[in-house]
Amino acid sequence: MANFPPVDEQLAYIKKGAAEIVKESELRAKLERSLASGKPLRVKLGMDPTAPDLHLGHTVVLRKLKHFQDLGHTVIFLIGDFTGMIGDPTGRSATRPPLSREQIAENAETYKKQVFKILNPEKTVVDFNSRWFSKFSAEDFIRLTAKYTVSQMLEREDFHKRFRDEKPIAMHELLYPLAQGYDSVALEADVELGGTDQRFNLLVGRELQRAYGQESQVVLTTPILEGLDGVNKMSKSLGNAIGIHEPPLEMYGKVMSISDDMMWRYYELLTDVRVDTIARMKADAASGKAHPMALKKELARGIVADFHSAEAAAKAADDWAKQFQKDEVPEDTEEVAVALAEIGGVVHQDGLAVANMARLLVKCGLAVSTTDATRKIKQGSVRVGEHVQTEPYISHPGPSPARLPLRVGKRPKIAVLSW
C-alpha cells in the first residue's frame, strides 16, 4: 500500500505554481480517498510531438507532473501521436498543416528522451493515443461527436474569433478537443495537467468522462513562463528562451541574466523548492540576510543540474565566475568558424578586414536576427574582448584567421574569422 503525505501537505505542493484548479474541492476529495485506500491517483499530461526541441517554458507543466510523482501518484505521459496528425488549433488563426506519421514518430522519440530529464523513467507510464484511436471505427467517431455540440465548440475563443471573422474552420480541427478529451476517458484519468492555453481542451475531457459514465477529472493548469526579457512568453523565435539542450555554461549564464524579480517566478515554476522555503528566501533577500546574486546562482546551478548534472552545474558556475568576476574566458567557450564573405565582409587593399557586426552575431548564435543583433549593439550589451561594441562594423588588421572573443550579455562565443 502506498504511503502518501497528509492531504494538506500534498495540496500545498500541488498548488505551488498552479494557475487554476478545477475544482480544488474535487481534488481534495480525490486525495482523501487515495490516502484512505492507498490507491494512487492517475495523473495525465498529454503532449503532441510537433516540435522536437523543448525549452524551459515547456517544462513548467512537466515539473508539476513530477510533483505528483514525488507524492507517490501514478503519472502518465501521453504522447499524442494520433492527435499530432490532426494538429492542435489552440491559439491559431488559420488551419495548421497536419504532420506526417514519420515526423510524429521521429519527434516522439526525441520527446521521450527529453522528458526523462525531469520525470523518473522507472515510475512514469508512457502511452500513445494511437493505441485506442487506431482501433476507432467510423461509428466510434460518430458516437464521440454526438457527445458535444457545435455551439459548445464555438465557445472556444479561437474558434469563435475565426467564425466571427469568417475565416475557415476545418472539420478535423473540431475533432481535436474531442480526441484530447477522449484520451482522459481511455486512461480513466483522475487529474489532467496543461498550460492555461489548454483550458478549453482539458474541460472537454471533464464533460466526456461524465458522458461515458466516469467521474470527471480535476483540471490543473500551469502558467505560461516569461522569457529572459521578463515580458513576453518564452519562445525561441523571440530569442528569449533557454533550451534544455543548451551547453551548461550558456544555460547558467542565461539564468543569471534574468532580473531579481523574475528569479522568484523561475524558482516557483522551474524548481521543486517548496513554497515556504521560497518565501523564507525572499524575506532573507529583502532584509539583507541573503544577497539576491547568491540566490540566483543557486537557482542557476539547480536548473543546469536538472538538465545536465551536478558536476556540469558546478563547472558552469566556476566558469561563469571566471568570466564575469575574474574577467577570464572559460577554456571550453564554443568556437564558431566564420568566413568573412558569408557575413557581408570585405578586405581592403591595406589588408584590413571589415565585417558586419550584426551578421557576425547571428552567425555565432548570439542573436536570432540582424534586427535583434542591431538592438543589442545599440543597447551596449555586445563586447569584443574588453571593448564594448557600439558600431555596426568591426575591423581587424589580420592575419587571417582572427580569433574574436564575443560576449552578448553573459553569453560568450569565440568567432574564428577567416578571409
Secondary structure, 3 states (H helix, E strand, C coil): CCCCCCHHHHHHHHHCCCCEEECHHHHHHHHHHHHHHCCCCEEEEEECCCCCCCEHHHHHHHHHHHHHHHCCCEEEEEECCCHHHHCCCCCCCCCCCCCCHHHHHHHHHHHHHHHCCCCCHHHEEEEECHHHHCCCCHHHHHHHHCCCCHHHHCCCHHHHHHHHCCCCCCHHHHHHHHHHHHHHHHHCCCEEEEEHHHHHHHHHHHHHHHHCCCCCCEEEEECCCECCCCCCECCHHHCCCCECCCCHHHHHHHHHCCCHHHHHHHHHHHCCCCHHHHHHHHHHHHHCCCCHHHHHHHHHHHHHHHHCCHHHHHHHHHHHHHHHCCCCCCCCCCEEEEEHHHHCCEECCCCCEEEEHHHHHHHCCCCCCHHHHHHHHHHCCEEECCEECCCCEEEECCCCCEEEEEEECCEEEEEEEEC
